[in-house]
Amino acid sequence: MNVTGLDRPGDGHPQPSPGDTLARITAVDALRGSALLLILLVNIAYFSSGYDFHLVDDPTRGVVDLLIAGAVELLFAMKAYLLFAFLFGYSFTLQLDSAARRGSAFRPAFLRRLSGLFVLGVLHAVLLFHGDILTTYALLGLVLLAVRRIAPRTALIAAASIIGGIAVVVGIAAVLGATLVPDEATAVSAGARSTLALGGGLGDVVLEHLRSMPAMIGGLAVQGPLAFAAFLVGLAAGKHRLLATVPAHEDLLHRCERVGYPIGLAGAVVFAVGGSTANLTGLMVSIVTAPFLAAAYAATLLRLFTRRPRVADAFAPAGRMALTNYLAQSLVCVLVFTGVGWGLVGRTSPAQTLLIALVIFAVQLVVSSWWLRRFRYGPAEWALRAWTHRERRPN
């Protein structure tokens, strides 16, 4: 997932200056680092309480707690994953270009990369976080590999069709009266049991993750296609080198903000007020509108990073070590919230939980910068790269 050194001049596209190239790479890495923060803000709720996984609120929470949790749902739920998936698709094109420049076979190496990612994802899901995305990315990466020669326009049409199709299916289910929480009392009881299990030892935590697997796999019926749609948008952007010279696309970024914020925030309000993913009508609206808000976020962040290089420099190291930091976030959350460590599950308010997330990410920014001053890759990136290329080079 590291883009450093992959996108270089010589491929027939407009050539930025060396200084622009460095800034452009830093901006993309910084965007990925920002996506990591947004993902942590969403994911940490599933570590701090067992209720969120069952799509119900902790009955002990007050009004302020519910408002804070709702704000996170409104602003970040679904949008963070779409932004991260977009960057996966964009980086895929950079990997294609890198292989072409080296004259090496791309398909075998990428398949090994996906297999390594899948194994890491399975271990992550069982040991650390049942909401893992790595296994999903590994499986969807096979489809992305198969359609890698798709034209950018066709990729965008396919992405829109996928999003529209999923929204229609969810909308029909809502009209027919389907619900993801048929019995709220039962779901609340299940949330209490999950919270208790997460407060136990490693065996209890692993068993809880395994028990939740069927529900998580079922959730991929929506999350998987949406992630692949974002892959395709990233693929189209990569083929057009959309992020190669961000200032040259200022008008496009402004349009993303002008259109994305009103539509995306309006849909997010419906999503949050309607009970988030537990309400199929709200979910349908969010499926359609979340990509607009994710695009607006990306546009604003890219403009910020190109205008404020120091801000980009602060976030970029975390983005260059995205895989390591994603896994590390889960490990730290396990140590903070479950009985494996401090056992704070069910004992922190949403405000306290968000503060913990910000502290974790701030530490990651510092550690990532320190690490990359001494090594070329993060630990997980180095291991995955060694498996992909079947060689162990010094980091």
C-alpha positions as CSV (number, residue, x, y, z in Angstrom):
1,M,0.0,0.0,0.0
2,N,3.0,2.2,0.0
3,V,3.1,4.5,-3.1
4,T,6.6,5.9,-2.6
5,G,8.8,5.5,-5.7
6,L,6.0,3.9,-7.7
7,D,4.6,6.7,-9.8
8,R,7.4,8.3,-11.8
9,P,7.8,10.2,-15.1
10,G,8.1,8.5,-18.4
11,D,4.6,7.0,-19.0
12,G,3.2,9.6,-21.4
13,H,1.4,11.7,-18.8
14,P,2.1,15.3,-17.9
15,Q,5.5,15.4,-16.1
16,P,5.7,17.2,-12.8
17,S,8.9,18.6,-11.7
18,P,11.0,16.7,-9.1
19,G,9.7,19.0,-6.4
20,D,6.1,18.4,-7.5
21,T,6.6,14.7,-7.6
22,L,7.8,14.6,-3.9
23,A,4.9,16.8,-2.9
24,R,2.4,14.7,-4.8
25,I,3.6,11.5,-3.2
26,T,3.5,13.1,0.2
27,A,-0.1,14.3,-0.4
28,V,-1.2,10.8,-1.4
29,D,0.5,9.2,1.6
30,A,-1.0,11.9,3.9
31,L,-4.4,11.2,2.5
32,R,-4.0,7.5,3.4
33,G,-2.8,8.5,6.8
34,S,-6.0,10.6,7.3
35,A,-8.1,7.7,6.2
36,L,-6.4,5.6,8.9
37,L,-7.5,8.1,11.5
38,L,-11.1,8.1,10.2
39,I,-11.2,4.3,10.3
40,L,-9.9,4.3,13.8
41,L,-12.6,6.7,14.9
42,V,-15.2,4.3,13.6
43,N,-13.6,1.0,14.5
44,I,-12.8,1.9,18.1
45,A,-16.4,1.8,19.1
46,Y,-16.5,-2.0,18.4
47,F,-13.6,-2.4,20.8
48,S,-15.1,-0.3,23.6
49,S,-18.5,-1.9,23.7
50,G,-20.2,-5.1,22.5
51,Y,-23.4,-3.3,21.7
52,D,-22.3,-1.6,18.5
53,F,-21.7,-4.9,16.7
54,H,-25.3,-5.9,17.4
55,L,-26.5,-2.5,16.0
56,V,-28.1,-1.3,19.2
57,D,-27.1,1.4,21.7
58,D,-25.7,0.7,25.1
59,P,-28.7,1.2,27.4
60,T,-26.5,2.8,30.1
61,R,-25.6,5.7,27.8
62,G,-27.1,9.2,28.3
63,V,-28.2,11.7,25.8
64,V,-24.8,13.3,25.4
65,D,-23.2,9.9,24.8
66,L,-25.7,9.1,22.1
67,L,-25.2,12.5,20.4
68,I,-21.4,12.0,20.3
69,A,-21.8,8.4,19.0
70,G,-24.3,9.7,16.4
71,A,-22.0,12.4,15.2
72,V,-19.3,9.8,14.5
73,E,-21.8,7.8,12.6
74,L,-22.9,10.8,10.7
75,L,-19.5,12.1,9.7
76,F,-17.3,9.0,9.4
77,A,-19.3,5.7,9.1
78,M,-18.9,4.2,5.6
79,K,-17.0,7.3,4.4
80,A,-13.8,6.2,6.0
81,Y,-13.9,2.8,4.4
82,L,-14.7,4.2,1.0
83,L,-11.8,6.6,1.1
84,F,-9.4,3.8,2.1
85,A,-10.8,1.6,-0.7
86,F,-10.4,4.4,-3.2
87,L,-6.7,4.6,-2.3
88,F,-6.3,0.9,-2.6
89,G,-7.6,1.1,-6.2
90,Y,-5.4,4.1,-7.0
91,S,-2.2,2.4,-5.6
92,F,-3.1,-0.6,-7.7
93,T,-2.4,1.4,-10.8
94,L,0.9,2.6,-9.4
95,Q,1.9,-1.0,-8.8
96,L,1.0,-1.8,-12.4
97,D,3.2,1.0,-13.6
98,S,6.1,0.0,-11.4
99,A,6.0,-3.6,-12.7
100,A,5.9,-2.4,-16.3
101,R,8.9,-0.1,-15.7
102,R,10.9,-3.0,-14.2
103,G,9.8,-5.4,-16.9
104,S,8.6,-7.9,-14.3
105,A,5.5,-10.1,-14.4
106,F,2.8,-8.3,-12.4
107,R,0.1,-11.0,-12.0
108,P,2.1,-13.7,-10.1
109,A,3.6,-11.1,-7.7
110,F,0.2,-9.5,-7.1
111,L,-1.4,-12.8,-6.4
112,R,1.2,-13.6,-3.8
113,R,0.6,-10.1,-2.3
114,L,-3.1,-10.9,-2.1
115,S,-2.5,-14.3,-0.5
116,G,-0.3,-12.7,2.1
117,L,-2.9,-10.0,2.7
118,F,-5.6,-12.6,3.1
119,V,-3.6,-14.6,5.7
120,L,-2.8,-11.4,7.7
121,G,-6.5,-10.6,7.5
122,V,-7.6,-13.9,8.9
123,L,-5.2,-13.7,11.8
124,H,-6.3,-10.1,12.4
125,A,-10.0,-11.1,12.4
126,V,-9.6,-14.0,14.8
127,L,-7.0,-12.5,17.2
128,L,-7.7,-8.8,17.1
129,F,-10.7,-7.4,15.3
130,H,-13.7,-9.2,13.8
131,G,-14.4,-6.2,11.6
132,D,-11.2,-6.8,9.5
133,I,-11.1,-5.4,6.0
134,L,-7.9,-7.0,4.8
135,T,-9.5,-10.3,3.8
136,T,-12.2,-8.4,1.9
137,Y,-9.5,-6.4,0.0
138,A,-7.6,-9.6,-0.8
139,L,-10.6,-11.3,-2.3
140,L,-11.8,-8.2,-4.1
141,G,-8.3,-7.7,-5.4
142,L,-8.7,-10.8,-7.5
143,V,-11.6,-9.2,-9.3
144,L,-9.6,-5.9,-9.6
145,L,-6.8,-7.9,-11.2
146,A,-9.2,-9.4,-13.7
147,V,-10.5,-6.1,-14.8
148,R,-7.3,-4.1,-14.7
149,R,-7.4,-3.2,-18.4
150,I,-10.9,-1.6,-18.0
151,A,-11.2,1.9,-19.5
152,P,-11.5,4.7,-16.9
153,R,-14.9,5.8,-18.1
154,T,-16.2,2.2,-18.0
155,A,-14.8,1.8,-14.5
156,L,-16.7,4.9,-13.3
157,I,-19.9,3.6,-15.0
158,A,-19.5,0.2,-13.4
159,A,-18.9,1.8,-10.0
160,A,-22.0,3.9,-10.2
161,S,-24.0,0.8,-11.4
162,I,-22.7,-1.2,-8.4
163,I,-23.7,1.5,-5.9
164,G,-27.1,2.0,-7.6
165,G,-27.7,-1.8,-7.6
166,I,-26.9,-2.3,-4.0
167,A,-29.1,0.7,-3.0
168,V,-32.0,-0.7,-5.0
169,V,-31.7,-4.1,-3.3
170,V,-31.5,-2.5,0.2
171,G,-34.4,-0.2,-0.7
172,I,-36.6,-3.1,-1.8
173,A,-35.8,-5.0,1.4
174,A,-36.8,-1.9,3.4
175,V,-40.1,-1.6,1.5
176,L,-40.8,-5.3,2.2
177,G,-40.4,-4.7,5.9
178,A,-37.0,-6.4,6.4
179,T,-34.9,-5.2,9.3
180,L,-31.5,-6.0,10.6
181,V,-32.6,-5.9,14.2
182,P,-35.9,-7.8,14.4
183,D,-35.9,-8.0,18.2
184,E,-34.2,-5.1,20.0
185,A,-34.4,-6.7,23.4
186,T,-32.6,-9.8,22.1
187,A,-30.0,-7.6,20.5
188,V,-29.4,-5.6,23.7
189,S,-29.0,-8.9,25.6
190,A,-26.5,-10.1,22.9
191,G,-24.6,-6.8,23.2
192,A,-24.3,-7.3,27.0
193,R,-23.0,-10.8,26.4
194,S,-20.5,-9.6,23.9
195,T,-19.3,-6.9,26.2
196,L,-18.8,-9.4,29.0
197,A,-16.9,-11.8,26.6
198,L,-14.6,-9.0,25.4
199,G,-13.8,-8.3,29.0
200,G,-12.4,-11.8,29.5
201,G,-9.1,-13.3,28.6
202,L,-7.6,-14.0,25.2
203,G,-9.6,-17.2,24.8
204,D,-12.9,-15.4,25.5
205,V,-12.0,-12.6,23.0
206,V,-11.1,-15.1,20.3
207,L,-14.3,-17.1,20.8
208,E,-16.3,-13.9,20.6
209,H,-14.6,-13.0,17.3
210,L,-15.4,-16.5,16.0
211,R,-19.0,-16.3,17.1
212,S,-19.4,-13.0,15.3
213,M,-17.9,-14.2,12.0
214,P,-21.2,-15.2,10.3
215,A,-22.7,-11.8,10.9
216,M,-19.5,-10.1,9.6
217,I,-19.5,-12.2,6.5
218,G,-23.1,-11.3,6.0
219,G,-22.3,-7.7,6.2
220,L,-19.9,-8.0,3.3
221,A,-23.0,-8.3,1.0
222,V,-23.1,-4.5,1.3
223,Q,-19.6,-3.5,2.3
224,G,-17.9,-5.7,-0.3
225,P,-19.6,-4.3,-3.4
226,L,-19.2,-0.7,-2.1
227,A,-15.5,-1.3,-1.5
228,F,-15.1,-2.7,-5.0
229,A,-16.9,0.3,-6.5
230,A,-14.4,2.6,-4.7
231,F,-11.6,0.4,-6.1
232,L,-12.9,1.1,-9.6
233,V,-13.0,4.9,-8.9
234,G,-9.5,4.7,-7.6
235,L,-8.4,2.7,-10.7
236,A,-9.9,5.3,-13.0
237,A,-8.2,8.1,-11.0
238,G,-4.9,6.3,-11.2
239,K,-5.1,5.8,-14.9
240,H,-5.7,9.5,-15.4
241,R,-3.0,10.4,-12.9
242,L,-5.5,12.5,-11.1
243,L,-3.4,12.8,-7.9
244,A,-0.1,13.3,-9.8
245,T,-0.6,17.0,-10.0
246,V,-3.2,18.0,-7.5
247,P,-3.1,21.8,-8.1
248,A,-3.9,21.2,-11.8
249,H,-7.2,19.7,-10.8
250,E,-8.3,22.5,-8.5
251,D,-11.6,23.0,-10.3
252,L,-12.5,19.3,-10.0
253,L,-11.7,19.4,-6.3
254,H,-13.9,22.5,-5.8
255,R,-16.8,20.7,-7.6
256,C,-16.3,17.6,-5.4
257,E,-16.7,19.9,-2.3
258,R,-19.6,22.0,-3.7
259,V,-21.6,18.9,-4.6
260,G,-20.2,16.4,-2.1
261,Y,-20.8,18.2,1.2
262,P,-24.5,19.1,0.7
263,I,-25.5,15.7,-0.7
264,G,-23.2,13.7,1.6
265,L,-24.1,15.5,4.8
266,A,-27.8,15.4,4.0
267,G,-27.6,11.6,3.5
268,A,-25.4,11.2,6.6
269,V,-28.1,12.9,8.7
270,V,-30.7,10.4,7.4
271,F,-28.3,7.6,8.1
272,A,-27.5,8.7,11.7
273,V,-31.0,9.8,12.7
274,G,-32.5,6.6,11.2
275,G,-30.4,4.3,13.4
276,S,-27.4,3.9,11.2
277,T,-27.0,0.5,9.6
278,A,-29.8,-1.0,11.7
279,N,-32.3,1.0,9.6
280,L,-32.4,-0.2,6.0
281,T,-33.9,3.1,4.7
282,G,-31.1,5.1,6.2
283,L,-28.6,2.5,5.0
284,M,-30.0,2.8,1.4
285,V,-29.7,6.6,1.5
286,S,-26.2,6.4,2.9
287,I,-25.1,3.9,0.2
288,V,-26.0,6.5,-2.4
289,T,-24.7,9.6,-0.6
290,A,-21.7,8.4,1.3
291,P,-19.5,8.4,-1.8
292,F,-20.2,12.1,-2.3
293,L,-19.1,12.9,1.2
294,A,-16.0,10.7,0.9
295,A,-15.1,12.5,-2.3
296,A,-15.6,15.9,-0.6
297,Y,-13.3,14.8,2.3
298,A,-10.6,13.7,-0.1
299,A,-10.8,16.9,-2.1
300,T,-10.5,19.1,1.0
301,L,-7.6,17.1,2.5
302,L,-5.7,17.1,-0.8
303,R,-6.0,20.8,-1.1
304,L,-4.9,21.2,2.5
305,F,-1.9,18.9,2.0
306,T,-0.7,20.7,-1.1
307,R,-1.1,24.1,0.5
308,R,0.3,23.1,3.9
309,P,3.2,20.8,3.2
310,R,4.1,20.6,6.9
311,V,0.7,19.2,7.7
312,A,1.2,16.6,4.8
313,D,4.6,15.8,6.2
314,A,3.1,15.0,9.6
315,F,0.4,12.6,8.2
316,A,2.4,11.0,5.4
317,P,4.6,8.6,7.4
318,A,1.5,7.0,8.9
319,G,0.1,6.6,5.4
320,R,3.4,5.0,4.2
321,M,3.0,2.5,7.0
322,A,-0.7,2.0,6.5
323,L,-0.8,-1.8,6.9
324,T,1.4,-1.7,10.0
325,N,-0.6,1.1,11.6
326,Y,-3.9,-0.6,10.8
327,L,-2.9,-3.8,12.5
328,A,-1.2,-1.8,15.4
329,Q,-4.5,0.1,16.0
330,S,-6.3,-3.2,16.6
331,L,-3.5,-4.5,18.8
332,V,-3.5,-1.4,21.0
333,C,-7.3,-1.4,21.2
334,V,-7.3,-5.0,22.3
335,L,-4.8,-4.2,25.0
336,V,-6.7,-1.1,26.1
337,F,-10.3,-2.4,26.0
338,T,-10.4,-6.2,26.4
339,G,-9.5,-8.4,29.4
340,V,-6.2,-9.2,27.7
341,G,-5.0,-5.8,28.9
342,W,-6.7,-3.0,30.8
343,G,-10.2,-4.3,30.4
344,L,-11.9,-0.9,29.7
345,V,-14.6,-2.4,27.5
346,G,-18.0,-1.0,28.5
347,R,-16.4,1.4,30.9
348,T,-15.6,4.4,28.7
349,S,-18.0,7.0,27.3
350,P,-18.0,7.8,23.6
351,A,-16.2,11.0,24.3
352,Q,-13.5,9.2,26.3
353,T,-13.3,6.5,23.6
354,L,-12.7,9.2,20.9
355,L,-10.0,10.8,23.0
356,I,-8.3,7.4,23.3
357,A,-8.5,7.1,19.5
358,L,-6.9,10.5,19.0
359,V,-4.1,9.6,21.5
360,I,-3.4,6.3,19.7
361,F,-3.2,8.0,16.3
362,A,-1.0,10.8,17.6
363,V,1.4,8.3,18.9
364,Q,1.3,6.5,15.6
365,L,2.2,9.7,13.8
366,V,5.3,10.1,16.0
367,V,6.4,6.5,15.8
368,S,5.8,6.3,12.1
369,S,8.0,9.3,11.5
370,W,10.7,7.9,13.8
371,W,10.6,4.5,12.1
372,L,10.8,5.8,8.5
373,R,13.8,7.9,9.3
374,R,15.6,4.6,10.0
375,F,13.9,2.1,7.8
376,R,12.5,2.1,4.3
377,Y,9.3,0.2,5.1
378,G,7.1,-0.5,8.1
379,P,7.4,-4.0,9.6
380,A,4.2,-5.4,8.1
381,E,4.9,-3.7,4.7
382,W,8.4,-5.2,4.7
383,A,7.1,-8.7,5.5
384,L,4.4,-8.5,2.8
385,R,6.9,-7.2,0.3
386,A,9.3,-10.0,1.1
387,W,6.5,-12.5,0.5
388,T,5.3,-10.8,-2.6
389,H,8.8,-10.7,-4.3
390,R,10.1,-13.9,-2.7
391,E,13.2,-12.2,-1.4
392,R,14.3,-10.8,1.9
393,R,16.1,-7.5,1.5
394,P,17.3,-5.4,4.4
395,N,14.7,-2.9,5.5
